[in-house]
Amino acid sequence: VQLVESGGGLVQPGGSLRLTCAASESSASIYVMGWYRQGPGNQRELVAAEDGGGTRNYRTSVTGRFTISRDNAKNTIYLHMNSLKPDDTAVYYCGADPKRIRDPSYWGQGTQVTVSS
């Protein structure tokens, strides 16, 4: 399974971005898809995930600001990020797994999100 992210960039605090992750195939291998991030000096952490049944999980610090959505027909997930803060600055990775949210089997290459004035 190949995952390709897009949509990162530089945005001012309070701004918005939408990330997109497209999977190369539709299968049970990508039942769980999610977004993860790794900021400078930090470990990679879960941001949000959604399974094929529509159950979503969010990191507490992004609840109410970020929304994950999924288009199963396109094997694609999105991360809508609003009210961005400098602390959201990180490389954002897409991950997919047959059932795990944490430490998924498949990873994208990552896309940089920088929140700065």
Buried (B, 14 or more C-beta within 10 A) or exposed (E): BEBBBEBBEEBEEEBEBBBBBBBEEEEEBBBBBBBBBBBEEEEBEBBBBBBBEEEEBBBEEBEEBBBBBBEEEEBBBBBBBBEBBEEBBBBBBBBBBBEBBBEBBBBBEBBEBBBEE
